[in-house]
Amino acid sequence: MMIFDMKLYYLFLPLGIIAIAWFAFGIYQANSAPLPVGFPSPTTPGKIEIKQYPAYRAATYHYSGNLSEAGSQAFSSLYQHISSNNISMTAPVETRYPLNTLETNEQTGEATVSFLYRNTDIYPQEIADNITVEDIPSMKVVSLGLMGGYSYESYQKGLEKLKNWLSENPTYQMAGKPRRLFYDGPYKPDDTKRSEIQIPVTQETD
C-alpha cells in the first residue's frame, strides 16, 4: 500500500508544481502589467485630481453580493478569460460600484469587475457565459490616489473625500457610477498597494 501511495505522490507532484507555477505567473502578471493604451499614470497617493480617460474595451464579470468580495470572486473567471484567449494582462483592474454607495454605507449590491484590454482592437475568440465584453466610452473623472490595503472601508472613506471635494468645486457634477482602480496583485504587501477611487464627472462651462 505504501508503494502505491508513493507512486500516486510522484504522479501528482508535477501537476501540483504546474498549478502553483501557473498561479504564481498570474500574480506576477498582475504585479507588473502595463496600462491600457492612452491611460494616464496612477494618481499620487493622497492627491485629488481631474483626469481624462480614453475609450477602452473590457472583459467584465457581473457580481451580486457583499461588495467587499467582488474582486476576489471575479478574479478567477476573468483570469481564465484572458488566459484562454491569449490576451495579455493589464493594470489596473476596475471595479464599478452601485450608485447608492454614493449616498449610503451600503455593503451589498451589484458591482462589475473588469480586466481591461491593452487596446480597443483586441477581441476574444471565446467568451464564457459569465463574462461580457464591453466598450467603455471616454470619460472625465475626479480621482483620489491611495496607497494601502484594498479594504471596502477604505473605498467608503475615499468616496467621502471625493464627495467633499465636489461640494467645494461645484462646477463639477457627478456623472456615473463610482469605481476603484486596483494596480497591484494580491501578493504585494498591503502597505505598498496602489489604487484610485474615482467618480465620473462633467464640468459646467461659462
C-alpha positions, -999 to 999 in steps of 0.1 A, spaced: 0 0 0 29 23 9 44 18 -26 11 26 -42 8 58 -22 43 68 -31 35 63 -68 5 85 -65 25 111 -48 51 112 -75 24 112 -102 5 142 -88 36 162 -76 44 175 -111 7 185 -115 9 204 -83 40 222 -93 25 232 -126 -6 246 -108 15 266 -84 36 279 -112 5 289 -133 -9 308 -103 24 325 -95 27 336 -131 -8 351 -129 2 370 -97 34 382 -114 14 395 -144 -10 413 -120 20 430 -103 39 440 -135 12 446 -161 12 477 -183 -16 503 -185 -41 502 -214 -30 524 -243 -37 561 -235 -44 557 -198 -29 583 -175 -5 573 -148 -18 565 -113 -27 594 -92 -2 602 -64 -14 588 -30 -34 614 -11 -39 637 -41 -72 645 -57 -72 655 -94 -93 656 -125 -83 630 -151 -93 622 -187 -96 586 -198 -98 574 -234 -124 549 -246 -113 513 -237 -125 477 -241 -130 455 -210 -139 419 -201 -164 422 -173 -178 399 -146 -211 409 -131 -213 403 -93 -240 404 -67 -235 401 -30 -211 415 -4 -194 444 -22 -161 438 -3 -158 404 -20 -165 415 -56 -128 415 -68 -119 382 -52 -150 365 -65 -144 377 -101 -106 372 -104 -106 335 -113 -132 339 -141 -115 370 -156 -80 354 -155 -93 323 -172 -109 345 -199 -76 363 -208 -56 331 -205 -78 311 -228 -78 339 -253 -40 346 -250 -47 382 -241 -20 400 -221 -30 413 -187 -30 450 -180 -33 471 -148 -55 484 -133 -83 460 -126 -115 480 -124 -145 476 -100 -176 497 -106 -199 501 -76 -236 508 -73 -247 544 -74 -263 542 -40 -229 538 -24 -225 575 -31 -253 582 -6 -253 553 19 -229 529 36 -244 501 16 -224 468 20 -243 447 -5 -254 451 -41 -244 446 -77 -210 455 -90 -189 449 -121 -153 438 -121 -133 442 -153 -99 433 -168 -91 460 -194 -76 451 -228 -44 468 -239 -62 484 -268 -96 485 -284 -85 464 -314 -84 433 -293 -114 410 -293 -116 375 -278 -124 343 -297 -141 327 -268 -163 343 -242 -177 324 -213 -213 328 -202 -203 348 -171 -181 373 -190 -193 403 -210 -171 423 -234 -178 460 -231 -167 491 -250 -165 519 -224 -166 555 -238 -141 581 -229 -147 598 -195 -136 626 -172 -132 617 -135 -123 632 -102 -97 608 -87 -82 602 -53 -49 583 -52 -44 558 -24 -16 536 -11 -25 508 12 -48 477 15 -78 472 -7 -105 471 20 -141 482 13 -138 505 43 -110 524 25 -133 527 -5 -161 543 16 -137 567 33 -122 577 -1 -156 582 -16 -164 607 12 -133 627 4 -143 629 -32 -178 640 -23 -164 667 -1 -142 678 -29 -171 680 -53 -191 701 -28 -162 725 -27 -159 726 -65 -195 730 -78 -185 734 -114 -180 696 -115 -211 673 -113 -213 636 -107 -220 617 -140 -218 580 -133 -211 551 -110 -181 554 -87 -153 530 -94 -120 518 -79 -88 510 -99 -66 484 -84 -30 485 -97 -13 456 -78 -18 419 -73 -28 402 -41 7 391 -31 21 426 -30 23 439 7 -8 458 16 10 490 26 26 492 -9 -6 485 -29 -17 514 -52 -53 522 -61 -76 551 -71 -111 559 -62 -129 578 -89 -163 594 -97 -171 602 -134 -179 640 -137 -190 666 -162 -179 702 -159 -200 733 -163 -186 759 -187 -193 796 -188 
